[in-house]
């Protein structure tokens, strides 16, 4: 690996590992849909001068426009937006751990439509993953009586379904990112506009004066690093490493997120939570393991 590849790996692993923490800090004083909306809209504004300067700002055609709006609705509004809403009532560490189950949802969906085959290895991975879920709620079943906590879990599951559906949609259509950053501009802009509409529609009263500098700074961080920079690095890695190798970084994201939630936010991490983390990450790895994952990509 050259230095650029190593830097890109560190960006994706560390930055996406901090996004759950950033979201939690953002929603402390700013309503969730405003956090998600400003994040994506600001990301589109960051990409706009880059696209203009490189003379890549152009109309993408109605067919591609519909595809980008669909992806944006599923991945950014559905998955990212709903995760932001869920973190209003869930801890950052719990949200990141539940999110680690997204490859399981993707595999099950792909299996239903015939894109993946069920094997004994798959069964072992699924059992380990869902055993981890049992450990998460081993001592917390009574918390389900709390409507805010219960609604947070439901919203988080809907977010996972949005991410899984968007990912499967991308695979099914064999979507080509010939101009990734132009497509991302349309996705970010659409998601930002729709989420800000949600924010103004669903907020009883908007008290901007109560928004802390810390929360606003978190939104800016999420836009600049979590949305724009990490996507640049992610795209670079997809060109230099095997896709399965890049997917392994999601396991690192979860560990970093849980560690930072404990270190910075002081969230409690029990022994059962650590066991659950190990089971879920191991289960997801077993499901997604393919021969050659650790080989270098052909140049």
Secondary structure, DSSP 4 states (H G I P E B T S, - for coil): --HHHHHHHHHHHHHHHHHHHHHHHHTTTS-HHHHHHHHHHHHHHHHHHHHHHTT------HHHHHHHHHHIIIIIIIIIIHHHHHTTTS-HHHHHHHHTTHHHHHHHHHHHTTSS---HHHHHHHHHHHHHHHHHTTTTGGGGGSHHHHHHHHHHHHHHHHHHHHHHHHHHHT---TTHHHHHHHHHHHHHHHHHHHHHHH-S---GGG--HHHHHHHHHIIIIIIIIHHHHHHHHHHHS-HHHHHTHHHHHHHHHHHHHHHHS-----HHHHHHHHHHHHHHHHHH--TTTTSPPP-
